[in-house]
Amino acid sequence: MSRPTQKFQITIPKSVREVLGVAPGDEIEFSVTADNRVEITRSASASAFSKYIGFLSHKSGHDPDQILNALRGDEKEPVRLACYLGNAYF
């Protein structure tokens, strides 16, 4: 049994945490069913970078070096380095 704090925080019992497979920092969803029962589910874990997917989509077709230089505030021409691999330069 858990008792809410003044901020309505509760401790999830260890047995429930183990069934849900949750760890500190995981997101948990609460939903109320038609018969007023509360369902608790662990949210699907997402990559820490998932919020950035599509962030630069409006820059599609632009030179990545120029985008990085603009983000850094450095408008100088990017430095190009040649790399010799086998029989070709890249």
ChimeraX attribute file (.defattr): number of C-alpha atoms within 10 A of each C-alpha:
attribute: neighborCount
match mode: 1-to-1
recipient: residues
	/A:1	6
	/A:2	9
	/A:3	9
	/A:4	9
	/A:5	9
	/A:6	7
	/A:7	6
	/A:8	7
	/A:9	10
	/A:10	12
	/A:11	11
	/A:12	12
	/A:13	10
	/A:14	10
	/A:15	9
	/A:16	11
	/A:17	14
	/A:18	11
	/A:19	10
	/A:20	14
	/A:21	11
	/A:22	17
	/A:23	10
	/A:24	6
	/A:25	6
	/A:26	12
	/A:27	13
	/A:28	12
	/A:29	10
	/A:30	11
	/A:31	11
	/A:32	10
	/A:33	9
	/A:34	7
	/A:35	6
	/A:36	8
	/A:37	9
	/A:38	11
	/A:39	10
	/A:40	13
	/A:41	15
	/A:42	16
	/A:43	13
	/A:44	10
	/A:45	8
	/A:46	10
	/A:47	8
	/A:48	7
	/A:49	7
	/A:50	9
	/A:51	9
	/A:52	9
	/A:53	8
	/A:54	10
	/A:55	9
	/A:56	9
	/A:57	8
	/A:58	8
	/A:59	11
	/A:60	9
	/A:61	7
	/A:62	9
	/A:63	9
	/A:64	11
	/A:65	13
	/A:66	15
	/A:67	15
	/A:68	13
	/A:69	14
	/A:70	12
	/A:71	10
	/A:72	9
	/A:73	9
	/A:74	12
	/A:75	12
	/A:76	9
	/A:77	9
	/A:78	11
	/A:79	6
	/A:80	8
	/A:81	8
	/A:82	8
	/A:83	9
	/A:84	9
	/A:85	8
	/A:86	6
	/A:87	5
	/A:88	8
	/A:89	9
	/A:90	8
